[in-house]
Amino acid sequence: MTAPKSARCRAAAGNQDHTSPSKPAHEATPALWLQLLTLLIAVVGLADSIYITLQEETGSTLAGCPEAGSVNCEAVLHSPESVILGIPVAAFGIAFYAFMVAIMSPPAWRSSRRKIWQLRLASVVVAMVFVIYLVYAELFEVGNICLYCTSVHILTFLLFALTAIGAAIWGAPPQSKRAGQARCRHITRRRGAGSWC
């Protein structure tokens, strides 16, 4: 006799929540140094992006950045590549790092919501792809380098690396029992009432 669908879903979800004693589903909250370091990097990146945007909008020069030679912040910030869809690239940096400050905060790192971990990792991956494009544009299309832009690129890479390390060492929280049951019901509907998840 086939077990009721709801009972099978509860059992399947229970199996997803069960892990061996030697390896807990969510081993531990990431180390405090990782939480604070990523938050600090995000805050510095946000400040850097705000400074670049303000200087660009007011027409002021960036402190300590040469205006001649291969290192030329003005040439980079006023190039066609510094604007995407009519929005300065630095403004995208503000939006990204404002989000990073929130999602790299200790409460976000300690969250048991799996989607937060997935969103954090996906965000830094997308950001790294964007950074690679910007570096290419500076080197091969503009032909100049902006020190402040490069610092933002380095900070983004550090966030990417630390987020990847955090995911590799501590892992993401396990799928919740409710989510497991919902997934089971979806699979059961696709396979037929008499099937198991």
PyMOL commands that set and color helices and strands:
alter all, ss='L'
color gray80, all
select helices_A, chain A and resi 5-17+32-58+73-77+80-82+89-103+106-109+114-142+147-170+177-191
alter helices_A, ss='H'
color red, helices_A
select strands_A, chain A and resi 83-84+87-88
alter strands_A, ss='S'
color yellow, strands_A
deselect
rebuild
show_as cartoon
